[in-house]
Amino acid sequence: MLFILAWRNIWRNKKRSAIIIAAITAGLSCGLFASAVMYGMYESLINSTIDRELGHIQIHSLKFEDEKILSDTIPEFKSVLNEIKLLPEISGLSSRVIIEGMCSSPTSSSGVRIAGINPEEESKVTTIRNLIIEGNYFNTDLSPEVVIGKKLAEKLDVKLKSKIVLSFQDFEGNIVYAAFRVAGIYRTESSLFDQSVIFVNQNELYGLLNSKEFSHEIVLRLNSFEQVDSVFTKLSKQFPMLSVKDWKLLAPEIKIYYEILDIQLYFFMGIILFALLFGITNTMLMSVIERIREIGILIALGMKRSKIFLMIIIETIALSLVGGFAGLIVGVIIIGIVGSTGINLSAFTEGLSQFSIATVLYPVLPLSFYPVITLMIIFSAIIAAIYPAIKAIKLKPATAIRTY
């Protein structure tokens, strides 16, 4: 009976109730969309980082990550590769040679990380092959050939088929110089990566170093993102003498960003609901003032003040939930529409490239976000109802009936 009475009281003044519901709907849907954009930026950062270089899991020798010395190779890396290939979760596997060196042209020079790769294997792990904007991804008539980033090409003032010289130390500490031709130029979401990483065929490096085959880094790509934790645990136990890390350990700053993002978004939605709280409080206070005589009569007839208090609380929660669910529905629809088409941010390419964010942003919001928002709406409604409800139960029946 109390719920029916509370529901009817909400719609006594349809215009006022509709306005506050519309305000809640607009505020909540806009807040959800803004949160989805922020989550979309995070998803873009993760995907671009994994697709560009990290893969899902990487394996190194225990010492390599500390100093990246040429001699810190993976022991018996071919047997390690063969064992990993047996895992059904693996969709791509690539072995890399990583050397820190210098890249020089007739006009400039720059420190770079030289990644010696098998082009076919690498294309199954990263998307560099698809990001070539000039030339080809190896397999040209140029020999030896190198693939460099757009930013590095601009810094060195080189173009396709230009000659560049790579210099690095061999196993004995001697400096090796080698001339390469630019076979392809790529561009990723990260300007820092484009300026600092170049790709060469690892067979060329074996020849320059007069060495048999070796590997510093094994990169894994899995069939599904959800398989990362289980495969990581399995490989850590399988290769205890090697350093096995998933993308979260390889890029801890992204994990920290995610943890901070979650707090930021809940805080952001809390500010929106706090602002709406004043509107809800005002609406309910006006409703109570208009019904002072009626409430006084109910108290005089024997209705408990606790029930009056509960009735006001129920009215406020019902009003907030109507607006809240409408806001959730509108927000989900907007996120769904914009999430399928994406937001084109190509006008801000230069700025976004500093943060490794793609120029097309797809808003997304995890399902776990919605139950928390619903609880926040209910909590806000209860807070908003307290003052009007207290005002109602403090009424003296005789004064309320006589005055109003």
C-alpha positions as CSV (number, residue, x, y, z in Angstrom):
1,M,0.0,0.0,0.0
2,L,2.8,2.4,0.9
3,F,4.5,1.8,-2.5
4,I,1.4,2.5,-4.4
5,L,0.8,5.7,-2.4
6,A,4.4,6.8,-3.0
7,W,4.1,6.1,-6.8
8,R,0.9,8.1,-7.1
9,N,2.4,11.0,-5.2
10,I,5.2,11.3,-7.7
11,W,2.8,11.9,-10.6
12,R,0.6,14.4,-8.8
13,N,2.7,17.1,-10.5
14,K,3.5,15.5,-13.8
15,K,5.4,18.5,-15.2
16,R,7.8,18.8,-12.2
17,S,8.4,15.1,-12.1
18,A,9.1,14.9,-15.8
19,I,11.6,17.8,-15.6
20,I,13.6,16.1,-12.9
21,I,13.5,12.7,-14.6
22,A,14.7,14.4,-17.8
23,A,17.5,16.1,-15.9
24,I,18.6,12.8,-14.4
25,T,18.4,11.0,-17.8
26,A,20.4,13.7,-19.5
27,G,23.1,13.9,-16.8
28,L,23.5,10.2,-16.4
29,S,23.5,9.4,-20.2
30,C,26.1,12.1,-20.8
31,G,28.2,10.9,-17.9
32,L,28.1,7.3,-19.2
33,F,29.1,8.4,-22.7
34,A,32.0,10.4,-21.3
35,S,33.1,7.4,-19.2
36,A,32.8,5.2,-22.3
37,V,35.1,7.5,-24.2
38,M,37.7,7.4,-21.4
39,Y,37.5,3.6,-21.3
40,G,37.7,3.6,-25.1
41,M,41.0,5.5,-24.9
42,Y,42.3,2.9,-22.4
43,E,41.3,0.0,-24.7
44,S,42.9,1.8,-27.7
45,L,46.1,2.2,-25.7
46,I,46.2,-1.5,-24.7
47,N,45.4,-2.8,-28.2
48,S,47.8,-0.5,-30.0
49,T,50.6,-1.4,-27.5
50,I,50.0,-5.2,-27.9
51,D,49.6,-5.1,-31.6
52,R,52.6,-2.8,-32.2
53,E,55.3,-4.6,-30.3
54,L,54.4,-6.4,-27.0
55,G,52.2,-9.3,-28.1
56,H,50.4,-11.0,-25.2
57,I,53.4,-12.7,-23.6
58,Q,57.2,-12.3,-24.0
59,I,60.0,-14.6,-22.9
60,H,63.6,-13.5,-22.3
61,S,66.7,-14.7,-20.4
62,L,66.7,-13.7,-16.8
63,K,69.5,-11.0,-17.3
64,F,68.5,-9.6,-20.6
65,E,65.8,-7.2,-19.4
66,D,68.1,-5.5,-16.9
67,E,70.9,-4.4,-19.3
68,K,69.9,-5.8,-22.7
69,I,73.4,-7.1,-23.4
70,L,74.0,-8.9,-26.7
71,S,75.3,-12.0,-25.0
72,D,72.2,-12.5,-22.8
73,T,70.4,-14.8,-25.2
74,I,67.7,-17.4,-24.5
75,P,69.4,-20.8,-23.9
76,E,68.4,-23.4,-26.5
77,F,65.7,-21.0,-27.9
78,K,64.7,-23.4,-30.6
79,S,63.6,-26.1,-28.2
80,V,61.7,-23.4,-26.3
81,L,59.9,-22.4,-29.5
82,N,59.1,-26.0,-30.3
83,E,57.6,-26.6,-26.9
84,I,55.5,-23.4,-27.0
85,K,54.2,-24.3,-30.5
86,L,52.5,-27.3,-28.9
87,L,50.1,-25.1,-26.9
88,P,46.7,-24.9,-28.6
89,E,46.2,-21.3,-27.4
90,I,49.0,-20.0,-29.6
91,S,48.0,-18.1,-32.7
92,G,51.4,-16.5,-33.5
93,L,55.0,-16.9,-32.3
94,S,58.0,-14.8,-33.2
95,S,61.7,-14.9,-32.2
96,R,63.6,-11.6,-32.2
97,V,67.2,-10.4,-31.9
98,I,67.3,-7.1,-30.1
99,I,70.4,-4.8,-30.4
100,E,70.8,-1.3,-29.2
101,G,72.7,0.8,-31.8
102,M,73.0,3.9,-33.9
103,C,71.3,4.7,-37.2
104,S,73.0,7.3,-39.5
105,S,72.3,9.1,-42.7
106,P,74.3,11.7,-44.6
107,T,72.5,14.4,-42.7
108,S,71.8,13.1,-39.2
109,S,72.0,10.2,-36.7
110,S,69.9,8.7,-34.0
111,G,70.0,6.0,-31.3
112,V,67.7,3.1,-32.2
113,R,66.7,-0.3,-31.1
114,I,67.4,-2.8,-33.9
115,A,64.9,-5.6,-34.0
116,G,66.1,-8.6,-36.0
117,I,63.0,-10.5,-37.1
118,N,61.7,-13.3,-39.3
119,P,59.2,-11.2,-41.3
120,E,56.6,-14.0,-41.8
121,E,56.6,-15.0,-38.1
122,E,56.5,-11.3,-37.0
123,S,53.4,-10.6,-39.1
124,K,51.5,-13.2,-37.1
125,V,52.4,-11.4,-33.8
126,T,52.3,-7.7,-34.5
127,T,50.6,-5.4,-37.1
128,I,53.7,-3.6,-38.4
129,R,53.2,-5.2,-41.8
130,N,49.7,-3.6,-42.0
131,L,51.1,-0.2,-41.0
132,I,53.5,0.3,-43.9
133,I,52.6,3.6,-45.6
134,E,55.5,3.7,-48.1
135,G,57.3,0.8,-49.8
136,N,57.1,-2.8,-48.7
137,Y,57.4,-5.0,-45.7
138,F,60.7,-6.6,-46.8
139,N,60.7,-9.0,-49.8
140,T,62.1,-6.3,-52.1
141,D,65.0,-6.4,-54.5
142,L,67.0,-4.3,-52.0
143,S,69.6,-6.1,-50.0
144,P,70.2,-5.8,-47.1
145,E,66.9,-4.0,-46.4
146,V,65.5,-2.2,-43.4
147,V,62.0,-1.0,-42.4
148,I,61.9,2.2,-40.4
149,G,59.3,4.5,-38.8
150,K,58.0,7.7,-40.4
151,K,59.3,9.9,-37.6
152,L,62.8,8.4,-37.9
153,A,62.7,8.8,-41.7
154,E,61.9,12.5,-41.2
155,K,64.6,12.9,-38.6
156,L,67.3,11.3,-40.8
157,D,65.9,13.0,-43.9
158,V,65.7,9.7,-45.9
159,K,63.1,8.1,-48.2
160,L,62.6,4.8,-49.9
161,K,65.8,3.2,-51.2
162,S,67.9,5.7,-49.3
163,K,71.1,4.2,-47.7
164,I,71.5,4.3,-44.0
165,V,74.3,3.0,-41.8
166,L,73.7,0.9,-38.7
167,S,76.4,0.6,-36.0
168,F,76.4,-1.7,-33.0
169,Q,78.7,-3.8,-30.9
170,D,79.4,-7.5,-31.6
171,F,80.0,-10.2,-29.0
172,E,83.6,-9.2,-28.6
173,G,82.8,-5.5,-28.1
174,N,83.9,-4.4,-31.5
175,I,81.9,-1.9,-33.4
176,V,80.1,-3.3,-36.5
177,Y,79.1,-0.9,-39.3
178,A,76.7,-2.0,-42.0
179,A,74.8,-0.2,-44.8
180,F,71.1,-0.9,-45.4
181,R,68.6,0.3,-47.9
182,V,65.2,1.6,-46.7
183,A,62.6,-0.9,-48.1
184,G,59.6,0.3,-46.2
185,I,58.4,3.1,-43.9
186,Y,55.7,2.4,-41.3
187,R,53.6,4.7,-39.0
188,T,52.0,3.5,-35.8
189,E,50.0,5.3,-33.1
190,S,53.2,6.0,-31.2
191,S,55.6,8.7,-32.4
192,L,58.2,7.5,-29.9
193,F,58.1,4.0,-31.2
194,D,58.3,5.2,-34.9
195,Q,61.4,7.2,-34.0
196,S,63.3,4.6,-32.1
197,V,62.6,1.1,-33.5
198,I,63.8,-0.3,-36.9
199,F,63.3,-3.8,-38.3
200,V,65.8,-5.9,-40.2
201,N,65.9,-9.5,-41.3
202,Q,67.6,-11.4,-38.5
203,N,69.6,-13.5,-40.9
204,E,71.4,-10.3,-41.9
205,L,72.4,-9.8,-38.3
206,Y,73.6,-13.3,-37.9
207,G,75.9,-12.7,-40.9
208,L,77.2,-9.4,-39.6
209,L,77.9,-10.9,-36.2
210,N,79.5,-14.1,-37.7
211,S,77.2,-16.1,-35.3
212,K,74.9,-19.0,-35.4
213,E,71.2,-18.5,-34.8
214,F,70.3,-17.0,-31.4
215,S,67.4,-15.1,-29.8
216,H,66.9,-12.4,-27.2
217,E,63.1,-12.3,-27.2
218,I,60.2,-14.7,-28.0
219,V,56.8,-13.0,-28.5
220,L,53.5,-14.9,-28.2
221,R,50.1,-14.0,-29.6
222,L,47.2,-16.0,-28.2
223,N,43.8,-16.9,-29.7
224,S,41.9,-14.9,-27.1
225,F,42.7,-12.1,-24.7
226,E,41.1,-14.1,-21.9
227,Q,43.7,-16.8,-22.2
228,V,46.6,-14.6,-21.2
229,D,46.5,-15.4,-17.5
230,S,46.3,-19.1,-17.8
231,V,49.0,-19.4,-20.5
232,F,51.2,-17.0,-18.5
233,T,50.9,-19.2,-15.4
234,K,51.6,-22.4,-17.4
235,L,54.7,-21.0,-19.1
236,S,56.1,-19.6,-15.9
237,K,56.0,-23.1,-14.4
238,Q,57.3,-24.7,-17.6
239,F,60.3,-22.4,-18.0
240,P,61.4,-21.4,-14.4
241,M,64.9,-20.5,-15.7
242,L,63.5,-17.9,-18.1
243,S,61.8,-14.6,-17.6
244,V,58.1,-15.0,-18.7
245,K,56.0,-11.8,-18.6
246,D,52.5,-11.0,-19.8
247,W,51.6,-7.6,-21.2
248,K,50.6,-6.2,-17.8
249,L,54.1,-6.9,-16.4
250,L,55.8,-5.6,-19.6
251,A,53.8,-2.4,-19.5
252,P,53.0,-1.8,-15.8
253,E,52.2,1.9,-16.5
254,I,49.1,0.7,-18.5
255,K,47.9,-1.4,-15.6
256,I,48.4,1.5,-13.2
257,Y,46.5,3.8,-15.6
258,Y,43.6,1.3,-15.6
259,E,43.4,1.2,-11.8
260,I,43.4,5.0,-11.6
261,L,40.9,5.2,-14.4
262,D,38.4,3.1,-12.6
263,I,38.6,5.4,-9.5
264,Q,38.4,8.5,-11.7
265,L,35.3,7.4,-13.5
266,Y,33.4,6.4,-10.4
267,F,34.4,9.8,-8.9
268,F,33.3,11.5,-12.1
269,M,29.9,9.8,-12.0
270,G,29.7,10.6,-8.3
271,I,30.1,14.4,-9.1
272,I,27.3,14.2,-11.7
273,L,25.0,12.4,-9.2
274,F,25.9,14.9,-6.5
275,A,24.9,17.8,-8.7
276,L,21.6,16.0,-9.5
277,L,21.1,15.3,-5.8
278,F,20.2,19.0,-5.2
279,G,17.6,19.0,-8.0
280,I,16.0,15.8,-6.5
281,T,16.1,17.3,-3.0
282,N,14.4,20.5,-4.2
283,T,11.7,18.5,-6.1
284,M,10.9,16.4,-3.1
285,L,11.0,19.4,-0.7
286,M,8.4,21.2,-2.9
287,S,6.3,18.0,-3.0
288,V,6.4,17.8,0.8
289,I,5.5,21.6,1.3
290,E,2.5,21.2,-1.1
291,R,1.2,18.3,1.0
292,I,1.9,19.6,4.5
293,R,-1.9,19.7,5.3
294,E,-2.3,16.2,3.9
295,I,0.7,14.8,5.9
296,G,-0.6,16.6,9.0
297,I,-4.0,14.9,8.6
298,L,-2.3,11.4,8.1
299,I,-0.3,11.9,11.3
300,A,-3.5,13.1,13.2
301,L,-5.3,10.0,12.0
302,G,-2.6,7.8,13.5
303,M,-0.2,7.1,10.7
304,K,3.2,6.5,12.2
305,R,5.9,9.1,11.5
306,S,8.3,6.3,10.5
307,K,5.9,5.3,7.7
308,I,5.7,9.0,6.5
309,F,9.5,9.0,6.5
310,L,9.6,5.7,4.5
311,M,7.0,7.0,2.1
312,I,9.1,10.0,1.2
313,I,12.2,7.8,0.8
314,I,10.3,5.5,-1.5
315,E,9.0,8.4,-3.6
316,T,12.6,9.7,-4.0
317,I,14.1,6.4,-4.9
318,A,11.3,5.6,-7.4
319,L,11.7,9.0,-9.0
320,S,15.5,8.6,-9.2
321,L,15.3,5.1,-10.5
322,V,12.9,6.1,-13.3
323,G,15.3,8.8,-14.4
324,G,18.3,6.5,-13.7
325,F,17.1,3.6,-15.8
326,A,16.1,6.0,-18.6
327,G,19.6,7.5,-18.4
328,L,21.2,4.0,-18.5
329,I,19.1,3.0,-21.6
330,V,19.8,6.2,-23.5
331,G,23.5,6.0,-22.5
332,V,23.8,2.4,-23.7
333,I,22.1,3.3,-27.0
334,I,24.4,6.2,-27.6
335,I,27.5,4.2,-26.7
336,G,26.3,1.4,-29.0
337,I,25.8,3.7,-32.0
338,V,29.0,5.7,-31.6
339,G,31.0,2.6,-30.6
340,S,30.1,0.9,-33.9
341,T,31.0,3.9,-36.0
342,G,33.9,5.3,-33.9
343,I,34.9,8.9,-33.3
344,N,37.4,10.3,-35.9
345,L,40.2,12.2,-34.1
346,S,42.5,12.5,-37.1
347,A,42.7,16.2,-36.6
348,F,44.6,15.5,-33.4
349,T,46.9,12.9,-34.8
350,E,50.1,14.6,-33.6
351,G,49.0,15.0,-30.0
352,L,47.5,11.5,-29.7
353,S,50.6,9.9,-31.1
354,Q,52.5,11.2,-28.0
355,F,50.1,8.9,-25.9
356,S,50.0,6.0,-28.4
357,I,46.3,6.4,-28.9
358,A,44.6,5.6,-32.2
359,T,43.0,8.4,-34.3
360,V,39.7,6.5,-34.4
361,L,38.3,6.1,-30.9
362,Y,35.6,3.5,-30.1
363,P,33.7,4.2,-26.8
364,V,33.1,1.2,-24.7
365,L,31.9,0.5,-21.1
366,P,32.4,-2.8,-19.3
367,L,29.2,-4.4,-17.9
368,S,30.6,-4.3,-14.4
369,F,30.2,-0.5,-14.5
370,Y,26.4,-0.5,-14.6
371,P,25.5,-2.3,-11.3
372,V,27.8,0.1,-9.4
373,I,26.1,3.1,-11.1
374,T,22.7,1.7,-10.2
375,L,23.8,1.4,-6.5
376,M,25.2,5.0,-6.6
377,I,21.8,6.2,-8.0
378,I,19.9,4.5,-5.1
379,F,22.4,5.9,-2.5
380,S,22.1,9.4,-4.0
381,A,18.3,9.1,-3.9
382,I,18.3,8.2,-0.2
383,I,20.6,11.1,0.6
384,A,18.4,13.5,-1.3
385,A,15.3,12.3,0.5
386,I,16.6,12.7,4.0
387,Y,16.0,16.4,4.5
388,P,12.5,16.5,2.9
389,A,11.5,13.4,4.9
390,I,12.8,14.9,8.2
391,K,10.9,18.0,7.5
392,A,7.7,16.0,6.9
393,I,7.9,14.0,10.2
394,K,8.7,17.0,12.3
395,L,5.3,18.5,11.4
396,K,2.8,19.1,14.2
397,P,-0.6,17.9,13.0
398,A,-2.6,20.8,14.5
399,T,-0.3,23.5,13.2
400,A,-0.1,21.8,9.7
401,I,-3.9,21.5,9.4
402,R,-4.7,24.9,10.7
403,T,-2.0,26.8,8.8
404,Y,-2.1,25.1,5.5
